[in-house]
Amino acid sequence: MSRPRVVLVGPMGAGKTTVGALLADGWGVALRDTDADVEAHQGRSVQEIFVDDGEPAFRALEREAVAAALAEHDGVLALGGGAVMDPATRDRLAGHTVVFLRVGLADAASRVGLASSRPLLLGNVRGQLKKILDERAAVYAGVASAVVDTDGRGPAEVAEAVRAALEVPA
């Protein structure tokens, strides 16, 4: 059975996919992103799934994608921002090396953009993002083996901080 080298969690705008790609490249392993897995399996975007089928349907697909990735993937795994809100997913993360990429509201908003097409941010982007950050921060921290702050840091600096937190050389 494979297991990911590291699982990255955090809200949208934390840099999970970008930092994950740098880590994967540095370690010579593959990056897997569960949002991309859902999109590939469904043949449509996360946004389309939210609009057409609703958030509960997306979350069920996401739960399946995370379970498969945790069982099959041995590289770097980036989870969708809301994946850890599912109790079954949190249970599955136990025993894995999980890093919470923590981001503050200002940095998250600038990274996501105020004209975001992300389905959970429709309407008041900044207000919705603050609500998500507030609701999920303790859950992210609760599943994490390590927490890395991303505010004011570029992707390479965050990747280095992840390696340092895990005490893994580049």
C-alpha positions as CSV (number, residue, x, y, z in Angstrom):
1,M,0.0,0.0,0.0
2,S,1.3,3.4,-0.9
3,R,1.1,6.5,1.3
4,P,1.7,10.1,0.4
5,R,5.0,11.6,1.3
6,V,3.1,14.6,2.6
7,V,-0.6,15.8,2.4
8,L,-1.1,19.5,2.1
9,V,-4.3,21.0,3.6
10,G,-5.5,24.6,4.0
11,P,-8.0,27.0,2.6
12,M,-8.1,28.3,-1.0
13,G,-5.3,30.7,-1.6
14,A,-2.9,29.0,0.8
15,G,-0.8,27.7,-2.1
16,K,-1.4,23.9,-1.8
17,T,-1.1,23.1,-5.5
18,T,1.8,25.6,-6.2
19,V,3.8,24.6,-3.1
20,G,3.0,21.0,-3.7
21,A,4.4,21.2,-7.2
22,L,7.7,22.6,-5.9
23,L,7.9,19.9,-3.2
24,A,7.2,17.2,-5.7
25,D,9.8,18.5,-8.1
26,G,12.4,18.7,-5.4
27,W,11.7,15.2,-4.1
28,G,11.4,13.7,-7.6
29,V,7.8,12.5,-6.9
30,A,4.4,13.2,-8.4
31,L,1.9,15.8,-7.3
32,R,-1.7,14.8,-7.0
33,D,-4.5,17.3,-6.4
34,T,-7.9,15.9,-5.4
35,D,-9.8,18.7,-7.0
36,A,-8.1,17.8,-10.3
37,D,-9.0,14.1,-9.7
38,V,-12.7,15.0,-9.2
39,E,-12.6,17.2,-12.4
40,A,-10.9,14.4,-14.4
41,H,-13.3,11.8,-13.2
42,Q,-16.4,13.9,-13.8
43,G,-15.3,15.6,-17.0
44,R,-16.2,19.0,-15.7
45,S,-15.0,21.7,-13.3
46,V,-15.5,21.9,-9.6
47,Q,-17.5,25.0,-10.3
48,E,-19.8,23.2,-12.7
49,I,-20.3,20.4,-10.3
50,F,-21.3,22.9,-7.5
51,V,-23.7,24.7,-9.9
52,D,-25.2,21.6,-11.5
53,D,-25.3,19.1,-8.6
54,G,-24.8,21.2,-5.4
55,E,-22.2,21.2,-2.7
56,P,-23.2,17.9,-1.1
57,A,-22.7,16.0,-4.4
58,F,-19.3,17.6,-4.8
59,R,-18.3,16.7,-1.2
60,A,-19.2,13.0,-1.8
61,L,-17.1,12.9,-5.0
62,E,-14.3,14.7,-3.1
63,R,-14.5,12.2,-0.2
64,E,-14.0,9.3,-2.7
65,A,-11.1,11.1,-4.4
66,V,-9.3,11.7,-1.1
67,A,-9.8,8.1,0.0
68,A,-8.4,6.8,-3.3
69,A,-5.5,9.2,-3.3
70,L,-4.5,8.4,0.3
71,A,-4.5,4.7,-0.6
72,E,-2.7,4.9,-4.0
73,H,-0.4,7.9,-4.1
74,D,3.1,8.0,-2.8
75,G,4.1,11.6,-3.8
76,V,2.8,15.0,-2.6
77,L,-1.0,15.2,-2.2
78,A,-2.9,18.5,-2.2
79,L,-6.5,18.3,-0.8
80,G,-9.3,20.7,-1.8
81,G,-9.9,23.4,0.8
82,G,-13.1,21.9,2.2
83,A,-12.0,18.2,2.2
84,V,-11.0,18.1,5.9
85,M,-14.5,19.2,6.9
86,D,-15.7,15.7,6.2
87,P,-15.3,13.5,9.4
88,A,-14.5,10.3,7.3
89,T,-11.7,12.2,5.6
90,R,-10.3,13.5,8.9
91,D,-10.3,9.9,10.1
92,R,-8.5,8.7,7.0
93,L,-5.8,11.4,7.5
94,A,-4.8,10.0,10.9
95,G,-1.3,8.5,10.7
96,H,-0.4,10.5,7.6
97,T,2.1,13.4,7.5
98,V,-0.2,16.4,7.0
99,V,0.9,20.0,6.7
100,F,-1.5,22.9,7.2
101,L,-0.6,25.8,5.0
102,R,-2.0,28.6,7.1
103,V,-2.9,31.9,5.3
104,G,-4.4,35.1,6.6
105,L,-7.3,36.9,5.1
106,A,-5.3,39.6,3.2
107,D,-2.9,37.1,1.6
108,A,-5.7,34.6,0.7
109,A,-7.8,37.4,-0.8
110,S,-5.0,38.7,-2.9
111,R,-4.1,35.2,-4.1
112,V,-7.6,34.1,-4.9
113,G,-8.7,37.5,-6.4
114,L,-11.8,39.4,-5.7
115,A,-13.3,38.4,-9.1
116,S,-13.0,34.8,-8.1
117,S,-14.9,32.0,-9.9
118,R,-14.7,29.8,-6.9
119,P,-18.2,28.6,-6.0
120,L,-18.0,29.1,-2.3
121,L,-16.9,32.7,-2.8
122,L,-19.8,34.0,-4.9
123,G,-21.1,37.3,-3.8
124,N,-19.0,39.0,-1.1
125,V,-15.6,37.3,-1.8
126,R,-13.7,38.8,1.1
127,G,-16.6,38.2,3.6
128,Q,-17.1,34.6,2.4
129,L,-13.3,33.9,2.5
130,K,-13.1,35.3,6.1
131,K,-16.0,33.0,7.1
132,I,-14.3,30.0,5.6
133,L,-11.0,30.8,7.2
134,D,-12.7,31.3,10.6
135,E,-14.8,28.1,10.3
136,R,-12.0,25.8,9.2
137,A,-8.8,27.0,10.9
138,A,-9.2,24.7,14.0
139,V,-10.0,21.7,11.8
140,Y,-7.0,22.2,9.6
141,A,-4.8,22.5,12.7
142,G,-6.4,19.5,14.2
143,V,-5.4,17.1,11.4
144,A,-2.0,18.6,10.9
145,S,1.4,17.1,11.8
146,A,2.9,20.6,11.2
147,V,1.7,24.1,10.5
148,V,3.5,26.4,8.0
149,D,2.5,30.1,7.8
150,T,2.4,31.3,4.2
151,D,1.7,35.0,4.7
152,G,4.3,37.3,3.1
153,R,6.2,34.3,1.7
154,G,6.6,33.2,-1.9
155,P,6.0,29.6,-3.0
156,A,9.7,28.6,-2.8
157,E,10.0,30.0,0.7
158,V,6.9,28.1,1.8
159,A,8.1,24.9,0.2
160,E,11.4,25.3,2.1
161,A,9.5,25.9,5.4
162,V,7.5,22.7,4.8
163,R,10.7,20.7,4.2
164,A,12.2,22.3,7.4
165,A,9.0,21.5,9.4
166,L,9.2,17.9,8.3
167,E,13.0,17.9,8.7
168,V,13.4,16.6,5.2
169,P,16.2,17.8,3.0
170,A,15.5,19.3,-0.4
